[in-house]
Amino acid sequence: MKEVTKEARTFDGGITPEQVEAMKSKHRKVFRVDIVDGEDTHVGYFKRPDFATIKAITKISKTDEVEAGKVLFDNCWLGGSAELRDDAVLFMAVQVQLGKLVNGCIGSLKNL
């Protein structure tokens, strides 16, 4: 029996390096999220959330964390693999990464 090997594929929505540069020019900070699913990699591009988005996700997360994740995803999404939004398992993996985006800055407090 002949062994069939599956080639690794990347799904990125056809986003070009030029489009990424345009995103960075417009939004200042752009983040690439890579989710590996078996042999496939799904790529999504996201901007930082604004105050309105953070306020909405904070309010909604008190009753429905998944819905809050959808609000965060939809308001920060710039492009990439549509499966990241449509596939529940991929979507939840993205949420872990977007949580780092919201809480990713490091601060310090110093008593002077």
N, C-alpha and C positions, 0 to 999 in steps of 0.2 A: 504494500500500500504506500502510495506517495504521500509524504508529509506536506501539508499545506501550511505555509507560514504567512501570517497576516502582517502586512506592512504597517508601520506606524504612520498615522496621518495627523495632520494639524488642521483644525477648523478655526479660522480667524475672521470669517466674514469678508475676506478679500481686502482687509485694511492694508493700505500701502504705507511704507515709511513716510511718504510725503503727507499722508492723511494724519499720521501720528504727530508729525511736526506741527501741522495746522491745529490739531487738538491742543497741543502744548502751548502754542501761541495764544490760543483763545482762553484756555482754562488754567494756565500757569502750571498746575500739577496734574499729571495724568498717570494713572496706574494701570499696569497690565496684570491681569489675573490669569494664570495658567492652571487649568484643572485637567489632570491626567485621569483618563477612564480606560483602563486596560491598555491597549496599544495606542489609543487616540488621545490627543491633547486638544482641549477646547480653550480658546483664548478670548478674553473680553477686556475691553478698555473702559475705564471709569474715571470720572473726575471727583474731586473732593465734594462732599455734600455742603450745601449752604445752610444758613440758619433755619430757613423754612423747612427744609428736609429733615434736619435734626429734630426740630420741634415736632414735626409730624410723626417721625418714627418713635420718639420718646413717648408721645401720647398713645399711639396705637399699640406699642409693645406691651403696655400694661394689661391688655386683654388678648392680643393675638400677635405673637412674635413672628410667625411666618408672614402675616400680612405686613407687618412693619418691615420685614426683609424685602418684600416686594416693592414697597414704597422707596426704600433705600436704593434698591437695584434700578428701578425705573427712573429715578431722579438723577442718578449718577452715571447711567449707561451712556457710552459714546459709540459703541459698536463692537463687532466681533461675532462669535458663534452664537446664533439664535438659540441653540440647544441649551445654553447656560440658563436661559429663562424658562424654557419649555420642559426640560427634564428635571423632575423633582430632586433626584439625587445630585445632579450637577448643580442645581440651584442652591441646595443646602451647602455644598462645598464652597460655592462662591460666597455665601453668607459668612462663613468663617473668615475668609479673607477680607471682606468688606468691614467686618467688625474691627479688624486691625486698622483699617483705614480711618474709622471714626475715632478709635482710641490709640492711634499710633504715635502721637507726639509725646515726647518726654519733657516733663517740666520739673522744676525744682523750686523749693521754697527755702529761703534763707532768712534767719533772724539776724537783723543788723543792729 
